[in-house]
Amino acid sequence: MRVVLSMAGIPGLLFLLLLLLLLCAVGRVSPSGAPWKPTWPAYRLPVVLPQSTLNLAKPDFGAKAKLEVSSSCGPQCHKGTPLPTYEEAKQYLSYETLYSNGSRTETQVGIYILSSSSGGARGRDSESSGRSRRKRQIYGYDSRFSIFGKDFLLNYPFSTSVKLSTGCTGTLVAEKHVLTAAHCIHDGKTYVKGTQKLRVGFLKPKFKDGGRGANDSSSAVPEKMKFQWIRVKRTHVPKGWIKGNANDIGMDYDYALLELKKPHKRKFMKIGVSPPAKQLPGGRIHFSGYDNDRPGNLVYRFCDVKDETYDLLYQQCDAQPGASGSGVYVRMWKRQQQKWERKIIGIFSGHQWVDMNGSPQDFNVAVRITPLKYAQICYWIKGNYLDCREG
């Protein structure tokens, strides 16, 4: 873009104003003249590989399902915590696998850096909102949207949201895999009741097309939906959650992957490394979940990220217990394929009260998918690190 301005006949103040408007206009276009697009960053990713596996005793499945987590460590506390050392990271990324027959293993991992990493998010913290709220998990007016009708519920991206039999939400991230929060199946000490027979529910119409209750354009009553359930074959939970739930690092590892016994045959959403909050389109995140106060409904919301640490996103998206485990996603431009693409960049952990300088404040928190977490989750899904080189 080439613009020529003449000073002749233009007062100094007016000229400065025109120059400012010009700079704002130029900032919204790329050098080629095309509108600027929020683009997925390219990351050089580490490799997380299993080193040894140990058989463990069967758990007692005695824990009560916990639909939200709590921590006394808020944003400033987390920012002051040093990043884990190499040995600590290996411990936290080691994981337990629970099988449907009740057997359990622990896998130690190794971390390999094949090329320099460009994590991007470290140290890039946005300002905290600094405001406390009275009503738990709802901030001001309730800004959630219940999604009705199979034309929406069965279409992407809403169709990627599924319900866990323990009461949480999950997201389809591969043909047989569901990403959710670790606390939905494990309380940090043992597995919750019902995890051995864990099922994943898919919303479907109650009646087949053409039958009683099919969509009628003249009817204002939404079509009735029901859950179709698929059993889980095995689950993976990082040791960072199991070992760290009693201290400040536990929430950083509040994620788990479920493998289904058979493919679900729906379009899924890929995982991606979480960019810094200031690189997100509008600084916003999106997620859909099965909030307990709206039984049977899928509830969608979006909101601004208020603060961030290397492992967590702090926001004030309206949510209720039951939404925990939802995949937090954004839509950005994929330069290589020249197309827009949604990716899961975090897992909604839930609501927490934290002590901020002696005053209690509440946040809704999501666990970020960092390069190391991406490498781990991707390996759980693919089983081959060569398929996990692009985040």
C-alpha positions in Angstrom: 0.0 0.0 0.0 1.5 3.4 -1.1 -0.1 6.6 0.2 1.1 10.1 -0.4 0.0 12.9 1.9 0.6 16.6 1.3 1.1 19.0 4.2 -0.2 21.9 2.1 -3.4 23.3 3.6 -3.6 20.7 6.4 -3.3 22.0 10.0 -0.8 20.1 12.1 -3.3 18.5 14.5 -5.5 17.4 11.6 -2.5 15.9 9.9 -1.5 14.0 13.0 -5.1 12.6 13.2 -5.0 11.5 9.5 -1.6 9.9 10.1 -2.9 8.0 13.1 -5.9 6.7 11.1 -3.6 5.7 8.3 -1.4 3.7 10.7 -4.4 1.9 12.1 -5.6 1.0 8.6 -2.2 -0.3 7.6 -2.0 -2.4 10.8 -5.0 -4.4 9.7 -3.6 -5.6 6.4 -0.7 -7.9 5.6 2.3 -6.8 3.4 0.6 -8.5 0.4 -2.5 -6.3 0.9 -4.7 -9.2 2.2 -6.5 -8.8 5.6 -4.5 -10.1 8.5 -5.5 -13.5 9.8 -4.8 -15.0 13.2 -2.4 -17.8 12.2 -1.5 -21.0 14.0 2.1 -20.7 15.2 4.6 -23.3 14.0 6.3 -25.1 16.9 9.3 -27.4 17.0 8.1 -30.1 19.4 9.9 -32.3 21.9 9.3 -36.1 21.9 7.9 -38.0 24.9 8.4 -41.7 24.7 7.7 -44.6 27.1 10.8 -46.1 28.7 9.5 -48.8 31.1 6.2 -50.1 32.3 5.4 -51.6 35.7 2.2 -53.5 36.6 0.3 -52.1 39.6 -2.3 -53.5 41.9 -5.9 -53.0 41.0 -7.4 -49.8 42.4 -10.5 -49.9 44.7 -12.5 -47.4 42.7 -13.7 -45.8 45.9 -13.4 -42.1 45.2 -16.4 -39.9 44.8 -16.7 -38.2 41.4 -15.5 -34.6 41.8 -16.9 -32.2 39.2 -14.8 -29.2 40.1 -11.3 -28.6 41.6 -10.0 -26.1 44.1 -6.6 -24.7 44.8 -5.1 -22.0 47.0 -2.5 -21.1 44.3 -3.8 -18.4 42.0 -2.2 -16.7 38.9 0.5 -14.8 40.8 1.4 -17.9 42.8 1.7 -20.0 39.7 3.8 -17.4 37.9 6.2 -17.4 40.8 6.6 -21.2 40.6 9.7 -22.2 38.6 9.2 -24.4 35.6 10.0 -28.1 36.3 13.5 -29.4 35.8 14.1 -32.1 33.2 13.9 -34.9 35.8 10.7 -33.4 37.3 9.1 -33.1 33.9 9.8 -36.8 33.3 8.1 -37.7 36.6 5.1 -35.5 35.9 4.7 -36.8 32.3 5.0 -40.4 33.4 1.5 -41.9 33.5 -0.9 -44.5 34.7 -3.0 -46.6 32.3 -6.3 -48.2 33.6 -7.8 -51.0 31.5 -11.5 -52.0 31.4 -10.7 -55.3 33.2 -9.4 -53.3 36.2 -5.7 -53.9 35.6 -3.4 -50.9 35.9 0.1 -50.0 34.8 2.6 -47.2 35.4 4.8 -46.0 32.5 8.0 -44.0 32.9 8.9 -41.7 30.0 11.9 -40.1 28.5 11.9 -36.6 27.0 14.0 -35.9 23.8 14.6 -32.6 22.1 15.2 -33.2 18.5 15.4 -29.5 17.7 15.1 -26.2 19.6 11.7 -25.6 21.0 9.7 -22.4 20.6 7.2 -22.7 23.4 6.0 -19.2 22.9 3.8 -18.8 25.9 6.4 -18.7 28.7 6.4 -15.4 30.5 3.8 -13.8 28.3 1.2 -13.0 30.8 -1.8 -10.7 30.2 -3.3 -8.5 32.9 -5.5 -10.1 35.6 -9.1 -8.8 35.8 -8.6 -8.5 39.6 -12.4 -8.6 40.2 -14.2 -11.0 42.6 -17.7 -12.3 42.0 -20.4 -13.5 44.3 -22.2 -16.1 42.2 -20.1 -19.2 41.6 -19.0 -19.7 38.0 -21.6 -17.3 36.6 -20.3 -13.8 36.0 -22.9 -11.1 35.7 -25.5 -12.1 33.2 -25.5 -15.7 32.2 -23.9 -15.7 28.7 -24.2 -19.4 28.0 -26.2 -20.7 25.0 -28.1 -24.0 25.1 -27.7 -25.8 21.7 -31.0 -27.3 20.5 -32.0 -29.4 17.4 -30.1 -32.1 15.6 -29.1 -29.7 12.8 -26.7 -28.1 15.3 -26.0 -30.8 17.9 -25.0 -33.3 15.2 -22.8 -30.9 13.3 -19.2 -29.8 13.9 -17.9 -28.4 16.2 -20.8 -29.1 18.7 -20.9 -32.8 17.7 -17.4 -33.3 19.2 -18.7 -32.8 22.7 -19.5 -35.9 24.6 -20.7 -36.8 28.1 -18.9 -39.1 30.6 -20.8 -41.5 32.7 -19.1 -40.0 35.8 -20.8 -36.7 35.1 -18.2 -34.6 33.2 -17.7 -33.6 29.6 -15.1 -34.8 27.0 -14.1 -33.9 23.5 -13.5 -36.2 20.5 -9.9 -35.7 19.4 -9.4 -38.8 17.3 -11.4 -41.7 15.8 -11.4 -43.6 19.2 -10.1 -41.0 21.7 -11.7 -38.5 24.1 -9.9 -35.8 25.9 -11.2 -34.8 29.4 -10.1 -33.6 32.8 -8.1 -36.0 35.1 -10.3 -35.2 38.1 -13.3 -36.6 36.2 -11.9 -40.1 36.7 -9.2 -39.8 39.4 -9.2 -37.8 42.6 -5.4 -37.7 42.9 -5.3 -40.8 45.2 -7.5 -43.4 43.4 -10.0 -43.8 40.6 -13.6 -42.6 41.1 -16.5 -44.9 41.4 -17.7 -46.2 38.1 -14.4 -45.6 36.2 -13.9 -49.3 35.6 -17.1 -49.4 33.6 -16.6 -45.9 32.2 -18.8 -45.0 29.3 -19.0 -42.0 26.9 -22.3 -40.7 25.7 -23.1 -39.3 22.3 -26.3 -37.1 21.8 -28.5 -38.5 19.1 -32.2 -38.0 18.1 -34.7 -40.1 20.1 -36.5 -41.1 16.9 -35.1 -42.0 13.5 -35.9 -39.6 10.6 -39.4 -40.0 9.4 -40.6 -41.4 12.7 -42.5 -39.9 15.6 -40.8 -36.8 16.9 -38.8 -36.0 13.7 -37.9 -32.4 13.0 -40.9 -30.3 11.9 -40.2 -26.9 10.6 -43.6 -25.7 11.7 -43.0 -26.8 15.3 -41.3 -24.6 17.9 -40.6 -27.6 20.2 -37.0 -28.8 19.8 -36.5 -32.5 18.9 -35.9 -34.8 21.8 -32.4 -36.2 22.1 -30.9 -39.2 23.9 -27.4 -40.4 24.7 -25.9 -43.4 23.0 -23.1 -44.9 25.1 -19.8 -46.5 24.1 -17.6 -48.3 26.7 -14.1 -47.1 27.4 -11.2 -49.5 26.7 -8.5 -47.8 28.7 -7.6 -44.4 30.2 -4.3 -42.5 30.6 -3.7 -40.1 33.5 -0.4 -38.2 34.0 1.5 -38.7 37.2 1.7 -35.0 37.6 -2.0 -35.1 38.5 -1.7 -38.2 40.7 1.5 -37.1 42.5 0.8 -33.4 42.5 -2.9 -33.1 43.5 -1.9 -32.3 47.1 0.2 -29.4 46.1 0.4 -26.5 43.6 1.4 -28.3 40.5 -1.5 -30.8 40.4 -3.9 -28.5 38.5 -1.3 -28.1 35.7 -1.8 -31.8 34.8 -5.6 -32.0 35.1 -6.1 -33.9 31.9 -6.7 -37.5 30.8 -7.2 -39.4 27.6 -9.8 -42.1 27.1 -9.7 -44.8 24.4 -13.0 -46.1 23.3 -13.7 -49.8 22.5 -14.9 -48.9 19.0 -14.7 -45.9 16.6 -17.3 -43.3 17.1 -17.6 -42.3 13.3 -17.9 -38.6 14.0 -15.7 -35.7 12.9 -13.3 -34.9 15.7 -11.2 -31.9 16.6 -7.4 -32.1 16.6 -5.3 -30.9 19.5 -2.9 -28.1 19.2 -0.3 -26.2 21.2 -1.8 -23.3 23.1 -0.6 -20.0 21.7 -0.1 -17.0 24.0 -3.4 -15.4 25.0 -2.6 -12.2 23.1 -2.3 -14.2 19.9 -5.8 -15.8 20.2 -8.4 -14.3 17.9 -10.0 -11.5 20.0 -8.2 -12.9 23.0 -11.1 -15.3 23.3 -11.6 -19.1 23.9 -14.7 -21.3 23.2 -16.0 -24.5 24.7 -19.2 -26.6 25.0 -20.2 -28.8 27.8 -23.0 -30.6 29.7 -23.5 -28.2 32.6 -25.4 -29.8 35.5 -27.9 -27.0 35.8 -29.2 -27.7 32.3 -29.6 -31.5 32.3 -29.6 -33.1 28.8 -28.5 -29.8 27.1 -25.2 -29.1 25.4 -24.2 -25.6 26.5 -21.9 -23.4 24.5 -20.0 -20.3 25.7 -17.1 -18.0 24.7 -15.2 -15.4 26.7 -12.0 -13.4 27.0 -8.9 -14.9 28.7 -8.2 -12.7 31.7 -4.8 -14.0 32.7 -2.4 -16.9 31.9 0.6 -18.8 33.2 2.7 -21.3 31.2 0.3 -24.1 32.1 -3.1 -22.5 32.8 -5.6 -20.1 31.3 -7.7 -18.0 33.7 -11.0 -16.8 32.4 -14.6 -15.9 33.4 -16.6 -18.1 31.0 -19.9 -18.8 32.6 -19.9 -22.5 33.6 -21.3 -25.0 36.1 -20.1 -28.4 37.3 -20.5 -30.9 34.6 -18.7 -28.7 32.0 -15.4 -29.9 33.5 -13.3 -31.7 30.9 -14.6 -29.7 28.0 -12.1 -29.0 25.2 -11.2 -25.3 25.0 -10.7 -24.4 21.4 -10.0 -21.5 19.0 -10.2 -21.1 15.2 -7.1 -19.8 13.4 -5.6 -19.8 10.0 -3.5 -22.8 8.9 -0.9 -21.3 6.7 0.4 -24.7 5.2 -3.1 -25.8 4.1 -4.4 -22.3 3.5 -7.6 -22.9 5.5 -9.2 -22.0 8.8 -9.0 -24.7 11.4 -10.3 -25.2 15.0 -8.0 -26.9 17.5 -8.3 -27.9 21.1 -5.7 -25.8 23.0 -6.8 -26.6 26.6 -9.0 -28.6 28.9 -11.6 -26.8 31.1 -10.7 -27.8 34.6 -13.4 -26.0 36.5 -14.0 -23.3 39.1 -11.6 -22.4 41.9 -11.4 -19.9 44.7 -8.0 -18.5 45.4 -6.6 -16.3 48.0 -5.5 -13.0 46.3 -3.7 -10.8 48.9 -6.0 -12.0 51.6 -9.1 -11.5 49.6 -10.9 -14.5 48.1 -11.4 -14.4 44.3 -12.9 -16.9 41.9 -11.7 -18.0 38.5 -12.6 -20.5 35.9 -9.4 -22.3 34.9 -8.3 -24.3 31.8 -5.2 -26.4 31.5 -3.1 -25.3 28.5 -1.8 -27.9 26.0 1.9 -27.0 26.2 4.5 -28.5 23.7 5.3 -31.3 26.2 1.7 -32.1 26.9 1.0 -32.1 23.2 3.8 -34.5 22.6 2.5 -36.8 25.3 -1.2 -36.7 24.4 -0.4 -37.1 20.7 1.7 -40.2 21.4 -1.1 -41.6 23.4 -3.3 -41.2 20.4 -1.0 -42.1 17.5 1.5 -44.4 19.2 4.3 -43.0 16.9 6.2 -39.8 17.7 6.8 -39.3 14.0 3.1 -38.4 13.6 3.5 -35.8 16.4 5.9 -33.4 14.9 3.4 -30.7 14.1 1.5 -28.8 16.8 
